[in-house]
């Protein structure tokens, strides 16, 4: 299946809604089983962290969700603000 802007936004919205409910399985439903998740920090040597596989990502996310005081995503997401700014540049560029 092709990933276009509409599908990417649906995946993002689904993931954010699941995270807001504290539903780790809902978040993970948007990932393939053999995923590789990269984070710019948190690796064992102080560098980037990479997590391979859905079970490993679950193992990382669950403790965060268990202690988070708030898991809701509210207001305008930074992505939406960036997207509007990008569109303004395109529409108003010389």
N, C-alpha and C positions, 0 to 999 in steps of 0.2 A: 504494500500500500504506500502510495506517494505521500510524503509529508509536505503539505502546503501550509500557508498562513492560517487558514481556517482550522485545519486539523491540529496544528501546533497550539493554537489558542484554546481549543477544546481540551487538549491534554493538560495544558497549564491550569485551566479553570477547574478541571476535575481533580487534579492533584492538590490544588489549594483548598478546594472544598473538603476533600477527604482529610487533609492535615488540620483544617479548622475544626473538624469533628473529632479529632484525635484518632482517626481511622487509618492506621498504618497499612492495613491490608488494602484499603482503597487507594492509598498513595502508590503502593507497590503494583497495583493492577495496571498502572500506566507504564510499567517497565517490562522488558523482556526478561526471561529467566537468566540468560547468560550476560546480563548487563555488566558494564564497567563504568563505575561512578568515580569521577575525579573531583578532588577538592584541593585548592591551592595551598592548604596547610593541614597539619595534623598527622603527617606521616611519621613512622617510627624514628626516622633520622632528622626530624624537624622540618622536612621538606613537604612536598605534595603527598596527599593521601590518595590511594586508589583502592576501590572496593570492587571485588569481582563477585558477581552472583547476587541474586535477589535475597537469598538467605543472609548473606553477609550485610547487605544494606538494611535489612530488617533488624539485624542484631545492632547496628549502629543507631537507627532511628528510634527504636522502641524506648530505650532509656531516656532519650531526649523528650519524647512525648509524655513519658511517665512523670517527669518532674517539671515540665513547662507550666508556668502559671497561666499563660494564655497561648493558645495555639491558633487564635483567629487571625484571619487576614481581612483587614477592613480598610476602607477608604480607597484612594486611587493607588494602584500598584505602580512602583517605579517604572515598570515596563510600559505601562500606558502613558505615563508622562513622557518617557523617552520617545515613544512612538509618535505622540502628538508633536513633539519638538522636531523630530525627523521629518514629519509631514509638512510642518511649517517651513522648514528649510527648503524642501523640494518645491513647495508651492510658491515660495517667495524668493527663490534664488534668481539672480539676474540671468 
